[in-house]
Amino acid sequence: EEWDGHSWTEPVKIADGLGNAATETWKVGYGDPAIVADREKNEILVMSVCGNRTCWDGNYGVGGDAENPNRISRIRIKFDEAKQEWTVGEPEEVTYEIYPLFKDSTGRAHVGSMFIGAGRIAQSSMIKKGDYYRIYCAVWAVETGSYRHHNYALYSDDFGETWHLLGELGNDFNDSPAPYGNEPKCEELPDGSVLLSSRKGYGRFFNIYRYTNVKKAEGKWGEVAASHDQEGGIRVGANSTNGEVMLVQARRHADGKKVPLLLQSLPAANNRAEVTIFYKPLETAANYDTPRHVAEKWEGSFRVTEKGSAYSTFCLQKDKKIGFFYEEEPGWYNMMYVPLSLERITEGKYSVR
């Protein structure tokens, strides 16, 4: 029961910002964590924003003392079997391990500021190299020298020790998997391809990375699709908010068939209210062979709250419930945890198998 949200330990501090820039700038503060628990080992990886520079004002690539990008930290948490307790490692700055991935062959920086989309980092259930299954995250990035924002995806085969760009950088802003995409998330599709889901003014952008060589992570992004513009797509008010995307292995009650079910959370109303979970079965490859087919024809939705509400994330608990975590009024920043069965979310149509 301790894994099902019935009981909670006392909170454990994993990073403590210094609150000033007198020493190492990156230690000033931490926020917007992106988290993954390894599927085999008792290990947790936390990638976090750090430092004292806001996302819009990062200036990687200018060089010298003036350079101060929106910085990135890595925190490792492991379970000590002897002590039967979790041990938290010291935060490490990885800013200059990740930003250079976005330099072209001439050394020009394409990205002046970025952060990893907060919430759940996705881990593959199929692709394993060495000791770990591959993990994926996506970044919000601002083009160097402008305020045009877009998305890229990263992957790691050693649980965050080293990161690599998923796909090619390209020579132009529009080569991004999601030009003008805002806060993004990733998930693995049933065939091992990678889904990018990104915040936009209305609904979501979707794109898919398809492998041509899985081991080398070689492949190509498709053509980005806006769900709001597709028939039966995710249509919401103008609230421009990030949510979570996750694939659940489900069983359809009508015929007993095993069906992968894609879940996407997002506020449905204007002005950040009515956080909702949308769902769509990926019954055949034709449901996700292109980004447009993912973006269209969502089957249904479940409104988690009628109140003012904003960001959300979730995971699958050991008891097969969706552990849903979201912000709610007053102020849209009360942190709410609700365990939800898939039967409740889908009005009895599906259950987790």
DRENRO-944867 format. One record per residue: x, y, z of N, C-alpha, C in turn. Coordinates in steps of 0.2 Angstrom, whole numbers, plus 5000, padded with zeros to 4 digits. Layout:
XYZXYZXYZ
...
//
This chain:
500449945000500050005000500450065000
501050065002501550125003501650144996
501550104990501750124984501050154980
500550154983499850164980499550234982
499950274986499750344988499250334994
499250284998498850275004499250305010
499950305010500350335015500950365012
501150415015501750455013502250465018
502850465016503450475021503450555022
503850575027504050645028504450665021
504350735019504750755013505450755014
505850735009506550735009506850795004
507250835007507450895003508050864998
507950874992508450844987508950904984
508750964985509151014982509051084986
509551114988509451174992509751234989
509451284986509751334983510051384988
510551414986510951464990510551534990
510251544985509851614985510251674984
510851664981511251724979511751694974
512051744971512551724965513251744967
513351744974514051764976514551704975
514351644975514751594973514651564966
514451494966514351464960513551484958
513551514952512851544950512351484949
512551424947512051374946511751354952
512051364958511751344964511251394967
511051444964510651494967509951464969
509651424964509051394965508851344961
508351304962508151244958507451244957
507151214951506451214950506251174944
505651174943505351134937505751064936
505651024940506050954940505650914935
506050874931505850814927506150754929
505750704930505950644935505750584931
506150534932506050464930506350414935
505950364937506150304941506350244936
506950224937507150164932506650104933
506550074927506050014927506349954931
506949954931507249894934507649904941
507949954942508349974947508050024952
508150024958507950074963508350134963
508250164957508650234955508150284952
508250344954507850394952508250454949
508150484943508450534940508050594940
508350654943507950714942508350764938
508050794933508450844929508050914931
508350964933508051024935508351084932
507951134932508151204930508551224937
509051264935509451294941509751364939
510051394944510351464943509951514944
510051574941509751634942509451674936
509451634931509251674924508651644922
508151684920507451664918507551634911
507051594909507151554903507151604897
506851654897506851704891507451744890
507851744896508451794896509151754895
509051684895509751654894510151674888
510751674889511151694883511751654881
511651584881512251544879512451554872
513151554872513451574865513751634865
513651684869513951754869514651744872
514851704876515451694879515651744884
516251734887516451784892516051784899
516151824903515851834910515051844909
514851874903514151894903513751834901
514051784899513651724897513351694903
512651684903512351654909511651624906
511751564904511151534901510651504907
510051494905509551454909509851384911
510151374917510551324918510151254920
510551204920510251134921510651094926
510251064930510651014935510350944935
510750904937510650824938510650804945
510150774947510150744954510050664954
510450624957510350554957510050534964
509650494964509350464970509350384970
509650354975509650284975509450254981
509250194981508950154987509550114990
509650134996510250095000509950035003
510049975000509749915003509949895010
510549915012510849905019510449945024
510350005022510050055027509250055026
509050025020508350025019508050095018
508450145015508250205014508550235008
508150295005508450324999508950375001
509450374997510050424998510050464992
510150534993510150584988510850604987
511050604980511650634979511650704978
512250734978512350814978512150834970
511750884969511650914963512250924959
512250914952512750924948512550964942
512951014940512751054935512951024928
512451014923512650984917512451034911
512451104913512251154908512751144901
513351134903513851134897514051064895
513551014897513550954893512950954888
512450994890511850984885511851044880
512051104882511951164877512451154871
513051124872513451114865513151064860
512651024862512250984858511951024852
511851084854511451124849511851174845
512551164845512951204841513051164834
513151204828513151174822513951164820
514051144814514751124813515251184813
514951244812515451304813515551324820
515151294825515251314831514751364834
514251384829513751434831513251404835
513051434840512551414845511851424842
511451374841510751384839510251404844
510451384850509951384856510351434862
510051484863510251534868510051514875
509451484876509151464882508651404881
508651364887508251304886508051284893
507551234894507451194899507051134897
507151084901506851014900506051024903
505650994899504950994901504850964907
504550994912504450964919503950914919
504050864924503550814925503850744924
503650704920503850634919504350634913
504950604914505350584909505150514907
505150504900504850444898505450394897
505350324899505850274898505550224894
505950204889505750144884505650084888
505150044885505049974888505349924883
505649944877505949904872506649914871
506949974872507649984869508149994876
508549944876509049944881509749934879
510149974881510949974879511349974886
511649914887512049914893511549894899
511649934904511249924911510549964911
510450004906509850044907509450044900
508750044901508350064896508350134894
508350154887508350224885507850264888
508050324890507550374892507550434887
506950474888506850524883506550584887
506750644885506450704887506450754882
506150814882506050864877506250934880
506450974876506651044879506251094875
506151144879505951214876506551254875
506651274869507251314867507051374864
507451434865507451494862508051504857
507851514851508351524846508851584848
509451574847509951624849509851684845
509851744848509751804845509051824844
508551784846507851804845507451774851
506751784850506351764855505851704852
506051674846505751624843505851554847
505351524849505451464853505251404850
505551344851505351284848505551224852
505551164850505651104854506151064850
506551024854506950974852506850914858
507050854856507050794860507750774862
507850744868508550714870508450644872
508950604871508950534874509550524878
509550474882510050454886510050374887
510650344886510650264886510950244893
511250294897511550284903511250314909
510550324909510150354914510350424916
510450464911510550534912511350554913
511750504912512450524913512750564907
512550544901512650574895512050584891
511950644888511350654884511550664876
511050654872511150654865510550684862
510650724856510050754852509750694849
509050694849508650644845508550674838
508850654833508750674827509350734825
509250764820509750814818509550884819
510050924820509950994822509651034817
509851024811509651064805509951134805
509751164800510151234798509651294800
509051274801508551334801508051314807
507751374810507251364815506651314813
506451314807505951274805506151194805
506751184805506951114806506851074812
506651114817506451094824505851044823
505750994827505150944827504550984829
504551044832503951084833504151154834
504251194828504351264828503751294831
503951344836503451384840503151334845
503351274846503151234852503451264858
503051254863503151284870503451224874
503151214881503351164885503151094882
503651044882503550984878503650924883
503350864881503450804884503550744879
503850694881503950634876503550574879
503450524875503150464876503350414871
503450344873503650294868502950264865
502950264858502350234855502450154855
501850114853501850044853502450014849
502650044844503150014839503850044841
503950074847504550104849504750174846
504350204842504450274840504350314846
504550384845504550424850504050484849
503550494853503050544852503250604856
503250664852503350734855502650764856
502450784862501850824863502050894866
501850944863502051014865501451064866
501551104871501051154873501051204867
500451224866500351284861499751324864
499551374860499051414863498351384864
498151334859497651294859497851224858
497651184863497751114862498551094862
498751044857499451024858499751014850
500351024850500751004844500950924845
500950884840501150814840501650804834
502150774836502650744831502950674833
503150644828503450574829504150564826
504550534830505250514828505250444827
505350424820505450354818506150334817
506350274820506950254820507150224813
507750234810507950194805508550144807
508850164813509350124816509250134824
508950084827508750094834509350104839
509850064838510450064842510850124841
510850154835511250214834510750274835
510150264837509650314837509550364831
509650334825509550364819508850364817
508650414814507950414811507750484809
507150494809506850564806506250584809
506150644811505450674813504950674807
504350674809503850684804503650754803
503050764801502850834800502350854806
502550904809502150924816501450934814
500950914819500250924818499950954824
499551004823499151034828498551004830
498450974835497850934837497150974836
497251034838496651084838496351084831
496751084826496551094819496351024816
496350974819496150904816495450884818
495150844814494450814815494550774821
494050794826494050754833494750764837
495050814835495750834839495550854846
496050864850496050894857495850974856
495250994857495051064857494951094864
495351144865495251174872495251244871
495151284877495151354877495851384876
495951444876496551474875496951484882
497251424884497551424891498251414891
498551394885499251384884499651354890
499451294892499751254898500051194896
500551174900500851104899500451054903
500450994900500150934904500550874903
500250814904500650754903500350704898
500850664894500650624890500950554892
500550504891500750434893500350384890
500650324888500350264885500250214890
499650194891499450144896499150074892
499450024894499149954891498549944894
497949944890497349934893496949874890
496349864893495949814890495249844889
494949834883494349864881493749814883
493349844887492749804890492249774885
492149814880491649794875491849724872
492449714870492649654867493249614870
493449644876494049604879494649614876
494749654871495349664867495849704870
496549684870497049724873497249784868
497249844871497249904867497749954870
498249974867498650034870498250094870
498250134876497750184876498250244878
498150304874498550364875498150414879
498450434884498150484889498550554888
498150604888498450674888498050714892
498450754897498050794902498150864899
497650914901497750984899497051014901
497151084903496551114905496051124899
495451114900494951124894494651184893
494651224898494251294898494751354896
494551414895494951464895495251484902
495751524901496051554908496251494913
496451444910496751394915496251364920
495851324918495251294922495051224919
494751184923494451124921495051074918
495551054922496051014920495650944918
495850914912495450864909495950814907
495750744907496150694904495850674897
496150674892495950654885496250584884
495850544880496050474879495950454872
496350414869496350384862496650324862
496250264859496550204858497050204852
497650174853498050164847498050094845
497450074842497250004841497649974835
497750014830498149984825498750034823
499250014819499750064817499450124813
498950114810498650174807498450234811
498350214818498150264823498750314824
499350294823499950324825500550324820
500350314813500850304808501050374806
500650434807500850494806500650544812
501050594813500850644818500150664818
499850674811499150694811498650644813
498850584812498350534814498350524822
498950544825498950544833498550604835
498550654831498250724833497450714833
497250674828496550674827496150624830
495450634831494950574833495150544840
495150594845495250574852494550544854
494550494857493850454859493450494864
493750514869493450544875493850584879
493550604885493850644890493550634897
493950654902493650654909493950714912
493450754915493650814918493750804925
494450814927494650804934494350854939
494350914937494150964941493751024937
493251054940492851104937493251174939
493651174944493951234947494551264942
494751324944495351344941495951304942
496251284936496851234937497251234931
497851214932498351224927498851164925
499451164927499851114925499751044929
499950984925499750924928500250874925
500350814929500750764927500450704930
500650644928500350584931500850524930
500750464933501050404932500650344934
500850284932500450224933500650194940
500250184945500450164951500450084951
500750054956500749984957500049954957
499549994960498849964961498449974954
498849994949498550004942498050064942
498150114947497750174946498250224943
497950284940498350334938498450384944
499050394946499250444951499250514948
498750554949498650614945498850674950
499350714947499550774951499450834948
499150884950499050944947498951004951
498951064948498851124951498151154951
497851174957497151194957497151264961
496551304960496451364964496351344971
496451404975496551474974497251484971
497351524967497951544964498251494959
497951434958498151384953498751344955
498951354962499551324964499551284970
498951264972498851214977498951144973
499451104976499651044973499150984975
498850954970498350914972498550844969
498450794973498550724971497850684971
497750644966497150614965497250544962
497150484965497150424962496550404958
496650394951496050384947496150314943
495550274943495550214940495450234932
495750184928495550194921494850194919
494550144923493750144922493450204923
493650244928493350304930493450354924
494050364922494250404917493950394910
493750334909493450314902492750294903
492450304908491750294909491650214908
492050174911491950104911492150074904
492450104900492650074893493250034893
493750054898494350024898494650014905
495049964906495449954912496149944911
496549954916497249934915497349864915
497749834911497949764911498649744913
//
